[in-house]
Amino acid sequence: MKIIVCLDDQNGMMFNQRRQSQDRMVREDIMGLSLPIVMNAYSYKMFEKDAFAETIIVKNELPVFKDDCYQFIEDLDIKPYEDQITEIIVYSWNRSYPSDLKWTINLADKQWQLISETEFQGNSHDCITKKVYLRNEDLTHDV
């Protein structure tokens, strides 16, 4: 599975069953990925007025156990499926917000390798950081 997630500095994802923040530039960056984007109906509401919305696949049940698409996850603890994740893209706002749903996968763990980190100007945030992590292949072959 390939996962996309937005996090604050404290790994917060949601507060009171609402997303913490959204940014048009993040949405545009997500839609620039080469594979289809899958998300649930709640997340789709954030994208539905964007020009590229017709390319989004809406699924009520996430995650989808496939590697031929990216899944935008914002209201689900994905930790129980960590062993099936091959790539994680994290967008962070470089701020702390109140949150009651936290990202629980430890990306500092040796099974994850940071392969790229970029910063860009957002629409509603001065600095957004995008980090791409891949599962460390050396560890997947250990017995």
C-alpha positions as CSV (number, residue, x, y, z in Angstrom):
1,M,0.0,0.0,0.0
2,K,1.0,3.6,-0.6
3,I,-0.3,6.1,1.9
4,I,-0.5,9.9,1.9
5,V,-1.1,11.7,5.2
6,C,-1.1,15.2,6.5
7,L,0.3,15.7,10.1
8,D,1.0,18.5,12.5
9,D,4.2,18.7,14.5
10,Q,2.7,16.4,17.2
11,N,1.5,13.8,14.6
12,G,-2.0,15.1,14.9
13,M,-4.4,14.2,12.1
14,M,-8.0,15.1,13.3
15,F,-9.7,17.1,16.0
16,N,-13.4,16.6,17.0
17,Q,-13.8,14.4,13.9
18,R,-12.6,17.2,11.6
19,R,-9.4,17.7,9.6
20,Q,-7.0,20.1,11.3
21,S,-6.2,22.0,8.2
22,Q,-6.3,21.9,4.4
23,D,-4.2,23.6,1.8
24,R,-4.8,24.0,-1.9
25,M,-1.1,23.6,-2.8
26,V,-1.0,20.3,-0.9
27,R,-4.0,19.1,-2.9
28,E,-2.3,20.1,-6.2
29,D,0.9,18.4,-5.2
30,I,-1.1,15.2,-4.3
31,M,-2.9,15.2,-7.6
32,G,0.5,15.5,-9.4
33,L,1.4,12.0,-8.4
34,S,1.7,9.4,-11.1
35,L,-0.7,6.8,-9.7
36,P,-4.5,7.2,-9.1
37,I,-5.5,8.6,-5.7
38,V,-8.1,6.7,-3.6
39,M,-9.9,8.3,-0.6
40,N,-13.1,8.1,1.3
41,A,-16.1,10.3,0.8
42,Y,-15.2,12.6,3.8
43,S,-11.8,13.4,2.2
44,Y,-13.2,13.8,-1.2
45,K,-15.3,16.7,0.0
46,M,-12.0,18.7,0.3
47,F,-11.1,17.9,-3.3
48,E,-14.4,17.8,-5.1
49,K,-14.3,21.4,-6.5
50,D,-10.7,21.0,-7.7
51,A,-10.2,20.7,-11.5
52,F,-8.7,17.2,-11.1
53,A,-11.5,15.8,-8.9
54,E,-12.8,13.5,-11.6
55,T,-9.6,11.5,-11.4
56,I,-10.1,10.6,-7.7
57,I,-11.4,7.1,-6.8
58,V,-13.8,7.2,-3.8
59,K,-14.0,4.1,-1.6
60,N,-16.0,3.9,1.6
61,E,-13.8,1.2,3.0
62,L,-10.1,2.1,3.4
63,P,-7.4,1.0,3.3
64,V,-7.3,-0.7,-0.1
65,F,-4.6,-3.4,-0.2
66,K,-3.1,-2.5,-3.6
67,D,0.2,-0.9,-4.7
68,D,-1.1,0.6,-8.0
69,C,-2.6,3.6,-6.3
70,Y,-2.0,6.1,-3.5
71,Q,-4.4,6.3,-0.6
72,F,-5.1,9.6,1.1
73,I,-5.8,8.8,4.7
74,E,-6.9,11.5,7.2
75,D,-9.5,9.9,9.6
76,L,-8.1,6.4,10.1
77,D,-5.4,4.9,12.3
78,I,-3.4,2.9,9.7
79,K,-1.0,1.4,12.2
80,P,-2.7,-2.1,12.2
81,Y,-1.8,-2.3,8.5
82,E,1.8,-1.0,8.7
83,D,3.3,-4.3,7.6
84,Q,1.5,-4.0,4.3
85,I,2.6,-0.4,3.6
86,T,5.4,0.1,1.1
87,E,5.5,3.9,0.8
88,I,4.3,6.9,3.0
89,I,4.1,10.5,1.9
90,V,3.8,12.9,4.8
91,Y,2.8,16.6,4.4
92,S,3.3,18.6,7.5
93,W,2.2,22.1,8.3
94,N,5.1,22.8,10.7
95,R,2.6,23.8,13.4
96,S,0.8,22.2,16.3
97,Y,-2.9,22.0,16.5
98,P,-5.3,20.4,18.9
99,S,-5.8,16.8,17.9
100,D,-7.6,13.7,19.1
101,L,-6.5,11.3,16.3
102,K,-2.8,10.8,16.0
103,W,-0.5,9.2,13.5
104,T,0.9,6.2,15.3
105,I,3.5,4.7,12.9
106,N,7.0,5.5,14.0
107,L,8.8,6.8,10.9
108,A,12.1,7.1,12.8
109,D,12.0,3.3,13.1
110,K,14.7,1.5,11.1
111,Q,12.1,-0.1,8.9
112,W,11.4,3.2,7.2
113,Q,13.9,5.1,5.1
114,L,13.4,8.8,4.3
115,I,14.2,9.1,0.6
116,S,13.2,12.8,-0.1
117,E,12.3,15.9,1.8
118,T,11.1,19.1,0.1
119,E,9.5,22.4,1.4
120,F,7.2,24.6,-0.5
121,Q,5.0,27.6,0.0
122,G,1.4,26.6,0.8
123,N,-1.8,28.6,0.2
124,S,-2.7,28.8,3.9
125,H,0.7,27.9,5.4
126,D,4.0,29.6,4.8
127,C,6.0,26.4,4.8
128,I,4.8,22.9,4.1
129,T,7.2,20.0,4.3
130,K,6.8,16.9,2.1
131,K,8.6,13.8,3.2
132,V,8.6,10.5,1.3
133,Y,9.4,7.3,3.1
134,L,10.0,3.8,1.7
135,R,10.0,0.6,3.6
136,N,13.6,-0.4,4.1
137,E,13.9,-3.4,1.8
138,D,16.9,-4.8,3.7
139,L,14.6,-5.5,6.7
140,T,11.7,-7.1,4.7
141,H,14.0,-10.0,3.7
142,D,15.3,-10.8,7.2
143,V,14.2,-14.0,8.8
